[in-house]
């Protein structure tokens, strides 16, 4: 009969049974490693994050305020720790792009969210009147130097 994850965690916490923890790691290592590999797309980094995950797991289990509550969800708890480790790595490598930044750039390019309440011009950059007006009088509404302020089309 195979012990459950909760029984193995209890054996590790109550008796310091390193073999029980080793069995937990071996039981779930492929799934956790695969999850990390899917997030970072680099086998070496995934291996480092796998080790980091279990260092964090050990540290959390040793603390009295550990977030694992023995409810039969050990793997989900470890996967959350793995996810957080991967996100920390991605943020540190600047591979993670904040959705708010993308949304802000799109809004800026379309003129949404301008600080001024002036009416939008009806002309386009391709028209001479718009080209002569570049740059706009107010930089508060200026979307970017590569776009026309009135229609958000690329300058030709």
Residue pairs with C-beta under 8 A, 6 or more apart in sequence:
3 11
3 20
3 23
4 72
5 24
5 27
5 72
5 74
5 75
6 70
6 71
6 72
6 74
8 20
8 21
8 23
8 24
9 20
9 24
9 61
9 68
9 70
9 74
10 70
11 17
11 20
12 18
12 20
12 21
12 24
12 61
13 61
21 58
24 74
25 54
28 75
28 78
29 50
31 75
31 79
32 50
32 53
32 75
32 78
32 79
32 82
33 46
33 47
33 50
35 79
35 82
35 83
36 46
36 49
36 50
36 53
36 82
36 85
36 86
37 43
37 46
39 46
39 83
39 86
39 90
40 46
40 49
40 86
40 89
40 90
45 89
49 82
49 85
49 86
49 89
50 82
52 85
53 78
53 81
53 82
53 85
56 81
56 84
56 85
57 78
57 81
60 66
60 67
60 68
60 81
61 68
67 77
68 74
68 77
87 96
90 96
104 113
107 113
108 143
108 144
109 143
109 144
109 147
109 152
110 143
110 152
111 120
111 141
111 143
111 149
111 150
111 152
114 140
114 141
115 140
115 141
116 138
116 140
116 141
118 138
118 141
120 150
121 130
121 133
121 149
121 150
122 150
123 129
123 130
123 133
123 150
124 130
124 148
124 150
124 151
124 153
125 131
125 134
125 147
125 148
125 150
125 151
125 153
125 155
125 156
126 153
126 156
130 148
130 150
133 149
134 148
134 149
135 142
135 145
135 149
136 142
136 149
141 149
142 149
143 149
143 152
146 154
146 155
147 153
147 154
147 155
148 154
148 155
